[in-house]
Amino acid sequence: MRKFVTIVILTGLVHVVLAQSPLTTSDKRAIKFYNEAGEQIIYRQFNEALISLSKAIDRDASFTEAYLRKAGIYRTLANFQLAAESFQQAVDSRPGHKLNQGAYLYTADHYYYSGNYNKAKEMLEGYLSYPTFKPKEEARARSLLANTEFAIEGIKNPVDFNPTPLPPKMNAFKLQYFPALTVDNNTIIFTRRLGTQPNHDEDIYYSTREPSGQWSEPLSISRNINTRMNEGTCTISADGKTLIFTSCQGSDSLGSCDLYISKKTGQDWSEPQNLGEPINSTSWESQPTLSADGRTLYFVSNRSGGIGLRDIWFSILDLDGNWGVPENAGDVINTPEDDISPFIHVNGQSLYFASEGHPGFGGLDLFLSEKSEGSWTKPKNLGYPLNDHQDQASLFITSDGSKGYYSHEKSDLFQGLIEGKIYEFDVPENARVKNRSNFLTGLVLDSESKEHLSAQIELYDLDSRKLLSNVSSDPGDGSYYLVLTEGGNYGIYATSPGHLFKNMNFNYIEKDIDDPQVLDIYLDPVKTGYTAVLNNIFFDTDSYDLKEESITELEEVVKFLSQNAEIKMQISGHTDNVGTENYNKTLSLNRARSVSDFLISNGVDENRLLSRGFGSTQPVTDNDSEETRSMNRRIEFKIL
């Protein structure tokens, strides 16, 4: 993108080199042709002027001003290739001459954005050999030199990159771009455009993976979403139930382009709603990407208060369903140039994006930044040839980090975007996410009636007690998707009105992420005698002091009791069979009392609680291994 922007900035008017005293030639006929060209330029007779200048150069091949004047004409005609060639000829005619300082910088810019990095470096070093500079031009030259040296070194150490286009039916339109997949990798959505011009119709299409592993014929995502207007650059939540996309022509638009949301229930998408303020503004908003649970939205905007031309922003959905005031992603991510096309991996920690402002190979390059302790790391260029001198954007990485999808776009300076196809590739090692993810899926059902339930499913980091994800099971079929990522100790809580909550523990600190798991969650009705195991209550060996990571689970119990004020509960402690029975009963009772004490200290009436210790007398399995013994060491609550 920069390869066009920079050149346009440099070219606004015809570059007319004023007659020097003396000129660099003494050939009178050459001077005569040069002056004729000057008059022809005034009357915008550019072709005639080029002929006159060629005649001047034929008379004197070292006539520097004639080359510079030719270059100025070509810039005005937007023929940047011939402009660069003419500037190069000017430099070659008199290397280091004071007339050629700007020519060195122009040709360096052209070579850099054409991928000829060695030649760009040569021209930049020539420019910087001059004794004085215009401050902005010097800053540009030194930045360009740093990028050029970065590119030269990057080519010496290429990454393993083997992109292959998706099947012809997936690339059947004139343009297709911005691919995104659901977390199970079984549905892909993308934007298709029927022609190459901006006014040609854009719609959102999708394809599903067939049992054979092949993609189905792409179809329009929904009549409710696609209209005669343009819809595109979309993102979908991990469960495939929330879609946010861009529309620039809606009747309820707040500005240039706005973001819209649609929800899927069963097989139907709802009528899209403008996200409104504070997400949308009178400025340009586009290129959204959603976190796995659909509660954090990253997008691109040129609104005021940013760092560069177009910046990456984010907003968080609160528990009442309202989007917060967008925050700028910060100067680690955003630069004074364009920073666009964000993609947040389902792990919520890895941000891929395209940038012109970070060191790269020219145009838009793809970068990766990881969130560490609440802050983004310095973005890493994904390397050559994944990045090159052309624009790269619209990247998507699968949950396990192994596969990538992107649109490879071909542009023509005069026609604009002329081709865009979707490719798949194996993600190079240097571009992979730090922590892989996978998903937990299944149905939420009533344990007695087996009816599907609409439930809230919360994912907590037990060590930090931070809520990581909050999803709902589908009210129609009870299905849910929840993303689990390496490096965390997780507590999962499923709740539905009139039912006991179900809790589970997944510890991925000490082991790698498993394959996708299917787990149906059965919730018991709130009835006397029903028992639930508190899976996320932790004690040290031979201790009844609650560990910090137990707090999240206990707060869920407090919440449940406050929502069900009529319930009385028995807290039961259980141990394995290691040690004497008297010791185990005492330990189990003390552990039950520790739980009761916490609940009481957090507002639960002590008359609603009964603490019991059963030692090893009520095992749920044998005690033949550490794994089974750990299942017998537990805290239960029972409705009285």
Sequence and secondary structure as in RCSB ss.txt:
>XXXX:A:sequence
MRKFVTIVILTGLVHVVLAQSPLTTSDKRAIKFYNEAGEQIIYRQFNEALISLSKAIDRDASFTEAYLRKAGIYR
TLANFQLAAESFQQAVDSRPGHKLNQGAYLYTADHYYYSGNYNKAKEMLEGYLSYPTFKPKEEARARSLLANTEF
AIEGIKNPVDFNPTPLPPKMNAFKLQYFPALTVDNNTIIFTRRLGTQPNHDEDIYYSTREPSGQWSEPLSISRNI
NTRMNEGTCTISADGKTLIFTSCQGSDSLGSCDLYISKKTGQDWSEPQNLGEPINSTSWESQPTLSADGRTLYFV
SNRSGGIGLRDIWFSILDLDGNWGVPENAGDVINTPEDDISPFIHVNGQSLYFASEGHPGFGGLDLFLSEKSEGS
WTKPKNLGYPLNDHQDQASLFITSDGSKGYYSHEKSDLFQGLIEGKIYEFDVPENARVKNRSNFLTGLVLDSESK
EHLSAQIELYDLDSRKLLSNVSSDPGDGSYYLVLTEGGNYGIYATSPGHLFKNMNFNYIEKDIDDPQVLDIYLDP
VKTGYTAVLNNIFFDTDSYDLKEESITELEEVVKFLSQNAEIKMQISGHTDNVGTENYNKTLSLNRARSVSDFLI
SNGVDENRLLSRGFGSTQPVTDNDSEETRSMNRRIEFKIL
>XXXX:A:secstr
 HHHHHHHHHHSS       SS S   HHHHHHHHHHHHHHHTT HHHHHHHHHHHHHH TT HHHHHHHHHHHH
HTT HHHHHHHHHHHHHHSTT GGGHHHHHHHHHHHHHTT HHHHHHHHHHHTTSS   HHHHHHHHHHHHHHHH
HHHHHHS      EE  GGGG SSEEEEEEE TTS EEEEEEESSSSTTS EEEEEEEB TTS B   EES TTT
  SS EEEEEE TTS EEEEEESS TT  SSBEEEEEEEETTEE   EE  TTT  SSBEEEEEE TTS EEEEE
E  TT SSSSEEEEEEB TTS B   EE  TTT  SS EEEEEE TTSSEEEEEESSSS SSS EEEEEEEETTE
E   EE  TTTS SS     EE TTS EEEEEEEEEETTTEEEEEEEEEEE  GGGS SS EEEEEEEEEETTT 
 B   EEEEEETTTTEEEEEEE  TTT EEEEEEETT EEEEEEE TTB  EEEEEE SSS   S EE  EEE B
S TT EEEETT  B TT  SB GGGHHHHHHHHHHHHH TT  EEEEEE  SSS HHHHHHHHHHHHHHHHHHHH
HTT  GGGEEEEE TTSS SS  SSHHHHHHHSEEEEEE 
